[in-house]
Amino acid sequence: MDLNQIKELSERIKENISKVIVGKDEIIDLMLVALFCSGHVLLEDVPGVGKTMLAKCLARSINCCFKRIQFTPDLLPSDLTGINFFNQKSGEFVFRPGPLFANIILADEINRATPRTQASLLECMEEKQITIDGETKNLAEPFFVIATQNPVETQGTFPLPEAQLDRFFMRLRPGYPSKSEAKEILDKFMDESPFTGLKSVTNSAEIVDAQKSFTSVLVNDAIKGYIVDIIEETRKCDKILLGVSPRGSLALMRASQVIAIQRGRSFVTPDDVKYAAVPVLAHRIVLKGHAVTGGTLAAEAAIREVLDKVEAPVEEFHGS
């Protein structure tokens, strides 16, 4: 798949999702960036802003297997991965796959599950495989986890540890709609939900092809140096206790490549890097002292401060 085909695929999926989701073009674009980069997305915002609907619309747009998991405190790791059970008719153990053996997983309210259950996602999110009773099973391609959580309500929740947050390619906040968007939502949902008539516009084979093709976007040495400088600054910033890991720098480069494709280019510019920096890096840092109380907003502000400190390269960027 060439870069123009990836751009067309991104626009096709975005247009289809926009039939249901109003005013979230930027969030949709970034979700597709994570999908094409074989990453995972954490949608974090207050209830009722369309987190679950956005995930369901993306899954409906792609003709592949979709599973929704409602995370609760009594959810066990085996409820996600599956179990080997004894079949009395055949007299042998048979594997019954769990919902993680799907292409797109919606992990609703992931912070309501216990740390033990949350940890069962680590291997599958990073290595696209699951080990059950000593046997390793590969997961389907594409494999895309969309997790949601409410950052305001803390009673009965288990905050995701830094190691698990780092497995998410991006953290996105849909936010409230504007006044005009709110009215458009009322108009669209007046009779029935437009989601019921949403059709698939692509398939898993096209997504996998795009995932393998986007890396042909040029990232020259000046851009690589700029990415490294940003990551280094997160480790020096006075407000940040723990900076971004090498996994974060790789994620930032890959996200910048897909953003360049969406903008119709075959090469990355500093603006692509800046655009990707907050959603890709903010959840990968640990803030110091009183800054911690600011939560997600404080982390995003810290990354913007880092971007202001790091000088962007000013040379001519082109595809040669």
WOUR-V189375 format. One line per field, one symbol per residue. ss: DSSP state (@ for helix, = for strand, . for the rest). phi: phi as a letter, one per 20 degrees, with the letter a starting at -180 (. if undefined). A space follows every 50 residues. Layout:
# WOUR-V189375
ss=???
phi=???
This chain:
# WOUR-V189375
ss=..@@@@@@@@@@@@@@@.......@@@@@@@@@@@@....====...... @@@@@@@@@@@==..=====......@@@@@======....======... ...=====.@@@..@@@@@@@@@@@@@.====..====.....======. ...........@@@@....===......@@@@@@@@@@.....@@@@... .==@@@@@@@@@@@@@.=..@@@@@@@@@@@@@@@@...===...@@@@@ @@@@@@@@@@@@....=..@@@@@@@@@@@@@@@.==.@@@@@@@@@@@@ @@@@@@@@@...........
phi=.efffffffffffffffffdedmcgfffgfffgfffeldccdecaffnen fffffffffffdfbfccddefcfefdgffeeocedeeffembfcedfeff ebecddeflffeefgffgffegfffedlbcdclndecfefdfccdddcbe feedfmdcgffgffgffefbdccgmfffffffffffffdfebffffdfdf cbcffffffffedfffffcfffffffffffffffedgfedeceeeggfff ffffffffffffencdbedgfffffegffedgeeddeelfffffmgffff fffffffffefefdffdbee
